[in-house]
């Protein structure tokens, strides 16, 4: 059964991506923000807590954004056990399994 999430419902989403058991979205706000949710095995959600999140949560990368004015998530791609985020200034951040890629 589909589940409606109001956790990030107040902003438009510019991009969404779904992995095998985790999902993420980048907002269209200025600056853009990154939300992730689902299974967090191998830190694929890029959050500090090592637990699953069933509602969208700000990520560890979001905490980096708060420390730097030029840090802004731009693109997201999720795989079976991996997550990859590219920032507006071209930096690449990955999370997830260290096996097979």
N, C-alpha and C positions, 0 to 999 in steps of 0.2 A: 504494500500500500504506500503510495507517495506520501511524504511528510513535508508539510509546509514549515519553513523556518523563518521566523520573524527577526532573528538575531541581526541580520544585515539587510533588512527589508527597507530601510530608510534611504538607501543609496542605489543608484543604477550600477549594474555590473557591466564592465567593458569586455571581460573575457572570463569564461569558465572552462574548467577541465575536470575530467573524471578519470581516476585510476581504477584499479581493480576493487579496492575497498576504501578509497579516500577520494576526496573532492576538494576543489579550491576555486576561488574566484578573485579577480582583481576589479576593484571598483572604478567607476568613471569620475570619482571625486578628484579634487585638487588639494593636496597631492593624492595620488591613488593609494589605496590600501589593499592588503592581501589578507584574505580569510581562508582558512583550511579547516576541514573536519573529516571524521571517519577514523579508520584504524591508524594507530600511530606506531606500529611495530617498526623498528629500525629508524625511528625519528623521521619518518616520511612526511609528517605534518610540519616539521621544522619548528616545533614548539619545545620549550624547556621541559615540561612535564612528560613523563614517559607513560602516558595513558591515552586511551581513545577519547575522542571528542565527538559527540553526536549532534552538536550544534556548531555553527560557524564560530571560529575563535581567531583572534588576532594571532599572528605567528611570531616566532622569534625574529624573523626578518623585520617585522613591523617595529620591534623594539629598536633595531638598528636605525630604522627610518627616523625615529624620534630623536636620535642623537646626531643626525646629519640632514641638513636641508636639501642636499642634492641626491639623496637616496630615495628612489621611488620605483616600486615594482612596475614592470611594463608588460611582461609576457609570462605565461605559465604553461607548463606541459607536465602531465602526470602519466606515469606508466604503471605497470603491475605493482612494483615495490619501490619506485623511485619518484622523486619530485624535482623539477628544475624551474628556477625562476630567473628571468633576465631583468635587470633594472634598466631604467631609462638611459643611464649613462653606460650601458653595455656590460656591467658586471654579471657574472653567472654564479648562482648559488644552487647547490644541490643537497638533497637529503634522501634518506632511505637506505636500502640494502647496499652493502659494499661488495656484493657478489654479482656476477653477470653484468657488469657495466659500470 
